[in-house]
């Protein structure tokens, strides 16, 4: 599990730095129409088992021991919701309704559906939900029932993202996923019958996975009729069980060409089925089925992360193009303590669970906007690039990494080859 980044101390009351209230607030010269949207992320750090490749901030019952009860987690999370409401109100940013809520983990649906509904009710009470708010939860296929999904839908959830990962038993076994792949069509049907939009998450590049295995998995996902699929290349992080297996020679990771070929297989199959890419690793059947919460991250909106290890960001998306660009700082990012016991203890004591924070300059925030924005199918406005980045565009078009027609229209849009080499494209555009 990776360590938290270094940073400046977070005030005991969680107060935001004074400059934040001057950018994007109601009195700001650019007006309310330019203020960034506001989302809430809720981290639920519990899993029934730890998968060998996972380095997320999650815990099984055996790892947690006493003092971090799942039964009490909703109450603990609601304490942070109350804190967030006070902090944002004090900063002049408390009057925005929440446009998206995302419950991630871990396995959020290890909590009773009534607890997830209770946390959502707390978010609604603190800020209100926009009329078209998207409310998502991640779920394992073996952690839901028709009844629990109906409870979530009745509470205001609109979307569920199932961790399918693969349809091939030996691939799931290597990943140490415990669900039966035959259950996937059932959980998709249950969710749709409850009125929820459904996404399936897939992983490619697992040791021992053949191209045919991967094709079977993508086709199995499409056979359910879902309107959104995420497909991520397996990344084996240091410190995980799988990293140790690789080091000992027990499993062998595929090379980059294998992963590229599997990405192309996914893109061919998903596109043929009517799902278009809107971000490098995400496809949806029209914009209405894209994950708006993740789009908010990539477009630079504000969000508050609830839960142990959760990250938050409040900044000035509009200020990056306007008068705030000359300000010393235009955004602040912070992160909570990682362990659920310490997280609960700090909130119970009336303080912030923040472990550290960093203040972003206009240049840093602008760089992040370019790095994230270029990953989107909508592309990036070339006017946002510095002169060196704009000069690099012609070479990237000639290399087949950026779309030439889009560049003429003033947008940096990745070709499929560019999606495979997105990090290299970003390096060129940001010098």
C-alpha positions in Angstrom: 0.0 0.0 0.0 1.7 3.3 -1.1 2.5 5.9 1.5 0.7 9.2 1.5 2.6 12.1 -0.2 4.5 14.7 1.8 2.7 17.9 2.3 2.0 20.9 4.6 0.0 20.3 7.8 -3.8 20.6 7.6 -5.2 22.9 10.2 -6.9 21.1 13.0 -10.3 22.5 12.0 -9.7 21.7 8.3 -10.0 25.4 7.2 -9.1 26.1 3.6 -6.5 28.8 2.8 -7.9 32.3 2.4 -7.1 32.6 -1.4 -9.6 29.8 -2.2 -12.6 31.9 -1.3 -11.4 34.7 -3.7 -11.5 32.4 -6.8 -14.7 31.1 -8.2 -16.8 32.4 -5.3 -20.1 34.2 -5.9 -18.4 37.6 -5.7 -15.6 36.7 -8.1 -15.4 39.0 -11.2 -16.0 36.1 -13.6 -19.4 35.4 -12.1 -21.2 32.3 -10.8 -21.5 30.8 -14.3 -17.8 30.2 -14.5 -17.5 28.5 -11.1 -16.4 24.8 -11.2 -18.8 22.0 -10.4 -18.7 20.2 -7.1 -18.6 16.5 -6.5 -18.3 14.2 -3.5 -16.2 11.0 -3.3 -16.9 8.6 -0.5 -14.2 6.0 0.2 -15.3 2.8 1.8 -12.1 1.0 2.8 -13.5 -2.6 3.4 -13.0 -5.7 1.3 -13.8 -9.4 2.0 -10.3 -10.4 0.6 -7.3 -8.5 -0.6 -6.6 -9.2 -4.3 -2.9 -9.8 -5.0 -2.6 -6.9 -7.4 -4.4 -4.3 -5.3 -2.5 -1.4 -3.6 -5.6 0.7 -2.7 -6.3 1.8 0.8 -8.5 -1.1 1.7 -8.6 -3.6 4.6 -10.0 -7.0 5.3 -11.5 -7.8 8.8 -8.4 -9.6 9.7 -6.2 -6.7 8.8 -8.3 -4.1 10.6 -8.5 -5.8 14.0 -10.6 -3.9 16.6 -11.4 -0.2 16.7 -12.6 0.2 13.1 -16.0 -1.3 12.9 -17.9 -1.5 9.5 -21.0 -1.1 11.6 -20.0 2.4 12.7 -18.6 3.6 9.4 -21.6 5.5 8.1 -21.7 7.5 11.3 -18.0 8.2 11.0 -18.3 9.3 7.4 -21.2 11.6 8.2 -19.0 13.4 10.7 -16.7 14.3 7.9 -19.7 15.4 5.8 -20.6 17.8 8.6 -17.0 19.0 8.8 -16.8 19.5 5.0 -20.1 21.5 5.0 -18.7 23.9 7.7 -15.3 24.3 6.0 -16.7 25.1 2.6 -19.3 27.5 4.1 -16.6 29.3 5.9 -14.6 29.6 2.6 -17.6 31.0 0.8 -18.0 27.8 -1.3 -20.8 26.1 0.5 -23.8 27.1 -1.7 -23.1 24.8 -4.7 -25.3 21.7 -5.0 -23.5 18.5 -5.6 -23.5 17.4 -9.2 -21.9 13.9 -8.7 -21.4 11.5 -5.9 -19.2 8.4 -6.2 -18.8 5.7 -3.6 -15.6 3.8 -4.2 -13.2 1.5 -2.3 -12.7 -1.1 -1.3 -16.1 -2.5 -1.8 -18.7 0.0 -0.9 -21.5 -2.6 -1.1 -19.9 -4.5 1.8 -21.8 -2.0 3.9 -25.6 -2.5 4.2 -27.4 -0.6 1.5 -29.2 1.3 4.2 -25.8 2.7 5.4 -24.9 3.8 1.9 -28.3 5.5 1.6 -27.8 7.2 5.0 -24.4 8.7 3.8 -26.0 9.9 0.6 -28.8 11.5 2.6 -26.2 13.3 4.7 -24.6 14.6 1.5 -28.0 15.8 0.2 -28.7 17.5 3.5 -25.3 19.3 3.6 -25.4 20.8 0.1 -28.4 19.5 -1.8 -28.2 17.4 -5.0 -28.5 19.0 -8.5 -31.7 17.9 -10.2 -29.7 15.7 -12.6 -27.1 14.5 -10.1 -25.3 11.3 -10.9 -24.8 9.0 -7.9 -22.6 6.0 -8.5 -21.3 3.1 -6.4 -18.7 0.5 -7.2 -19.7 -3.1 -6.3 -18.4 -6.6 -6.5 -20.7 -9.0 -8.3 -21.0 -11.1 -5.2 -21.8 -8.2 -2.9 -25.3 -7.2 -4.1 -28.7 -8.7 -4.4 -31.9 -7.5 -6.1 -33.1 -6.2 -2.8 -30.0 -4.2 -2.0 -29.9 -2.7 -5.5 -33.5 -1.6 -5.1 -32.7 0.1 -1.8 -29.9 2.0 -3.4 -32.1 3.1 -6.3 -34.9 4.2 -4.0 -32.3 6.3 -2.0 -31.2 8.2 -5.1 -28.4 6.2 -6.6 -28.4 6.3 -10.3 -25.5 4.1 -11.4 -23.5 1.0 -10.4 -20.1 0.0 -11.6 -19.4 -3.7 -11.2 -15.8 -5.0 -10.9 -16.1 -7.8 -13.5 -12.4 -7.7 -14.5 -12.6 -10.9 -16.6 -15.0 -13.6 -17.7 -12.2 -16.3 -17.7 -11.9 -18.4 -14.5 -8.1 -18.8 -14.6 -7.6 -15.1 -15.1 -9.9 -14.3 -12.2 -8.0 -16.9 -10.1 -4.6 -15.1 -10.9 -6.2 -11.8 -9.9 -7.6 -13.5 -6.8 -11.1 -12.3 -7.6 -13.7 -14.4 -5.8 -16.9 -13.9 -7.8 -18.4 -16.4 -10.2 -18.2 -14.9 -13.8 -21.6 -16.6 -14.5 -23.1 -14.2 -12.0 -22.4 -11.1 -14.2 -25.5 -11.2 -16.4 -27.6 -11.6 -13.3 -26.3 -8.6 -11.4 -26.5 -6.5 -14.5 -30.2 -7.5 -15.0 -31.0 -6.9 -11.3 -29.4 -3.4 -11.4 -31.3 -2.5 -14.6 -34.6 -3.8 -13.1 -34.0 -1.5 -10.2 -33.6 1.5 -12.6 -29.8 1.8 -12.3 -27.4 2.6 -15.2 -24.7 -0.1 -15.3 -21.0 -0.1 -16.0 -18.6 -3.0 -16.1 -14.9 -2.7 -15.3 -12.4 -5.0 -17.0 -8.6 -5.5 -16.6 -6.3 -6.6 -19.4 -2.7 -7.8 -19.2 -3.1 -10.4 -16.4 -0.2 -12.9 -16.3 -1.3 -16.0 -18.3 -4.2 -14.1 -20.1 -4.2 -14.9 -23.9 -5.6 -12.6 -26.6 -8.5 -15.1 -26.9 -9.1 -14.9 -23.1 -9.3 -11.1 -23.4 -11.6 -11.2 -26.4 -13.9 -13.6 -24.5 -14.1 -11.2 -21.5 -14.9 -8.1 -23.7 -17.6 -10.1 -25.6 -19.1 -11.4 -22.4 -19.3 -7.8 -21.0 -21.0 -6.6 -24.2 -23.4 -9.6 -24.2 -25.1 -8.1 -21.1 -26.1 -5.0 -23.0 -24.3 -2.5 -20.7 -23.9 1.1 -21.8 -20.5 1.7 -20.3 -17.3 -0.3 -20.1 -13.9 0.7 -18.5 -10.9 -1.3 -19.5 -7.6 -0.8 -17.6 -4.2 -2.3 -18.2 -3.0 -4.2 -15.1 -0.3 -2.3 -13.3 1.6 -4.2 -10.6 2.6 -1.8 -7.9 5.5 -2.4 -5.6 4.6 -3.9 -2.3 1.7 -6.0 -3.6 1.5 -9.7 -3.4 1.6 -10.0 -7.2 4.8 -7.8 -7.3 6.5 -10.4 -5.0 5.3 -13.2 -7.2 6.8 -11.5 -10.3 10.0 -10.9 -8.4 10.3 -14.5 -7.5 9.5 -15.6 -11.1 6.2 -17.3 -10.1 4.3 -15.2 -12.7 5.4 -13.4 -15.8 4.0 -10.1 -16.8 3.1 -9.5 -20.5 5.1 -7.0 -22.5 3.9 -3.6 -23.8 3.1 -5.0 -27.2 0.7 -7.6 -25.7 -1.1 -4.9 -23.7 -1.3 -2.6 -26.8 -2.8 -5.5 -28.8 -5.4 -6.1 -26.1 -6.3 -2.4 -26.0 -6.9 -2.5 -29.8 -9.1 -5.7 -29.4 -11.2 -3.9 -26.8 -11.5 -0.7 -28.9 -12.5 -2.7 -32.0 -15.2 -4.7 -30.2 -16.6 -1.9 -28.1 -16.7 0.5 -31.0 -18.4 -2.1 -33.2 -21.0 -2.6 -30.5 -21.8 1.2 -30.4 -19.7 2.2 -27.4 -17.4 5.1 -28.2 -14.3 6.1 -26.3 -14.6 9.3 -24.3 -11.5 8.9 -22.2 -8.5 6.7 -22.9 -9.8 3.8 -20.8 -13.5 4.4 -20.9 -16.2 3.8 -23.5 -19.9 4.6 -23.4 -23.1 4.4 -25.5 -23.5 8.1 -26.0 -22.6 11.0 -23.7 -25.6 10.3 -21.5 -23.9 7.1 -20.2 -20.4 8.5 -19.6 -19.3 8.7 -16.0 -19.8 12.3 -15.2 -18.0 12.0 -11.8 -14.8 11.0 -13.5 -15.2 13.6 -16.2 -15.4 16.2 -13.4 -11.9 15.0 -12.3 -10.5 15.2 -15.8 -12.0 18.6 -16.4 -10.7 20.1 -13.2 -13.9 20.5 -11.1 -13.8 20.7 -7.3 -14.4 17.6 -5.1 -14.3 16.6 -1.4 -13.1 13.1 -0.6 -14.8 11.5 2.4 -13.0 8.6 4.1 -9.6 7.3 5.2 -6.9 8.1 2.6 -9.4 10.1 0.4 -8.1 13.1 -1.6 -9.9 16.4 -2.1 -9.3 19.4 -4.4 -10.7 22.9 -4.4 -9.4 25.2 -7.1 -10.2 27.6 -9.9 -10.7 25.9 -13.2 -11.9 29.2 -14.8 -9.2 31.2 -13.1 -6.6 29.3 -15.1 -7.7 31.2 -18.2 -8.5 34.5 -16.6 -7.5 37.0 -14.1 -6.6 34.5 -11.4 -3.7 33.2 -13.5 -1.4 35.7 -11.9 -2.3 34.7 -8.4 0.4 33.0 -6.3 -1.9 30.0 -5.6 -5.1 29.0 -7.2 -5.9 25.6 -5.7 -5.4 23.4 -2.7 -5.3 19.6 -2.6 -5.4 17.6 0.6 -5.6 14.0 1.8 -6.8 12.2 4.8 -5.0 9.9 7.2 -5.0 6.4 5.8 -6.0 4.0 8.6 -9.7 3.7 9.5 -9.0 3.7 13.2 -7.0 6.9 13.1 -9.5 8.5 10.7 -12.4 7.7 13.1 -10.5 8.9 16.2 -9.7 12.3 14.7 -13.2 12.9 13.7 -14.6 11.7 17.0 -12.3 14.2 18.7 -13.9 17.0 16.7 -10.9 17.6 14.4 -10.1 17.2 10.7 -8.8 13.8 9.5 -6.5 15.6 7.1 -2.9 14.3 7.0 -1.4 16.8 4.6 -2.0 19.3 1.8 -0.3 21.1 -1.0 -1.1 24.6 -2.5 -1.1 24.6 -6.3 0.3 27.5 -8.3 -1.4 28.6 -11.4 1.3 27.0 -13.5 0.9 23.6 -11.6 -2.8 23.6 -12.0 -2.5 24.5 -15.6 -0.1 21.6 -16.2 -2.5 19.2 -14.6 -5.3 20.5 -16.7 -3.3 19.8 -19.9 -2.2 16.3 -18.6 -5.8 15.3 -17.9 -7.6 17.1 -20.7 -5.6 15.5 -23.5 -6.9 12.1 -22.4 -10.4 13.0 -23.4 -12.0 12.4 -26.7 -13.2 16.0 -26.7 -9.6 16.9 -26.8 -7.8 20.0 -25.4 -8.0 23.6 -26.6 -4.6 24.3 -28.2 -4.8 27.8 -26.8 -4.2 26.3 -23.4 -0.8 25.1 -24.4 2.3 27.2 -24.0 4.3 28.2 -27.2 6.6 25.1 -27.0 3.5 22.8 -26.6 1.8 24.4 -29.6 5.0 24.0 -31.7 5.0 20.3 -30.8 1.5 19.7 -32.3 2.6 19.5 -35.9 5.2 16.8 -35.1 2.6 14.8 -33.1 0.2 15.0 -36.1 2.9 13.9 -38.5 3.7 10.9 -36.1 0.1 9.8 -36.2 -0.4 10.6 -32.4 -2.8 13.6 -32.8 -5.7 13.9 -35.2 -4.8 16.4 -37.9 -8.3 17.5 -38.7 -9.0 18.3 -35.0 -5.7 20.2 -34.8 -6.8 22.4 -37.7 -9.9 23.1 -35.6 -7.8 24.1 -32.7 -8.1 20.9 -30.6 -5.5 18.3 -29.5 -7.3 15.0 -29.9 -5.5 11.6 -29.6 -5.6 9.1 -32.4 -5.9 5.5 -31.4 -2.1 5.2 -31.6 -1.9 8.3 -29.6 -4.1 6.7 -26.9 -1.6 3.9 -26.6 1.2 6.5 -26.2 -0.8 9.1 -24.2 2.0 9.7 -21.6 4.5 10.4 -24.4 2.1 12.9 -26.0 1.6 14.7 -22.7 5.4 15.0 -22.3 5.7 16.6 -25.7 2.8 19.0 -25.2 4.1 20.1 -21.8 7.8 20.2 -22.7 
